[in-house]
């Protein structure tokens, strides 16, 4: 495979992944919050200092409202 074609495929894959992540965050905030919580809990429980720091950084804010914060329900 040509190097330029490989770079193109990687960039398109990253664009698709970023678009899918944005859709999940904006359309399904409760599910995204639960996924972040589960991922953060797994990282914090790993015991490795670097992963514990990463888990604490991505953990959802405990004081945030349960709905996700878009204020669309009001």
N, C-alpha and C positions, 0 to 999 in steps of 0.2 A: 504494500500500500504506500502510496506517495505521502511524504511528510505533510505537505500542504493539505491533502485530503483528510489526513488524520486530525490535524489541528481544526479543520472545519467541522468535523464530526464531534469533536470534544466541545467546541464552542456552541454548537447547536444543542448538544445534550445539556450543557450548563444552562442555556437559555430556557429550555423546556423545564428543567428541574426548578429554576427560579420562578417561572410562571406558575407551576403547580404549587409551589410553596406559598406564593402570594394568594392564590385562590383559596387554599386551605385556611390561611390566616384571616382572610377577609370574609369568607362565606361560612366557615365553621369554627368560630373562635373558641367555643367550649371544647370541641374535640382537640384543637391545637393546644389549648391550655393543659388538658389531660395528658396529651402526648409529651409535652415539655416536662410536666411533673414526673411522669414515669421515667423518662430518660434521665432527668436530673437525679432522681432517687437511685437509679441504677449506678450512675457515675459516682455519687457520694458514697454509696455502699461498697464501692470497689476497693477502697483503702489506699489507692495510689494518690499521692498528694496532687499531682497535676490534674488528674481526673476529678478529684474532689473539688478543686478550685473551679474547674469548668462546669461541674454539676451545680455548684452554688451560683455561678454566673447565669446559667440558663434557666434556673428554677423560676417559676412564675411568682409574681408578687403575692404574698399571702393576704394582703389587705385589699386586693382588687375585687371588684364585684364579681359575682358568679356568672353573669351573663356574657362577659367578654369585653364590655366597655364601648360598644359601638353606639349606644344610646338609641338604638332603633326600636326598642320595645316601649319607650315612653310615650 
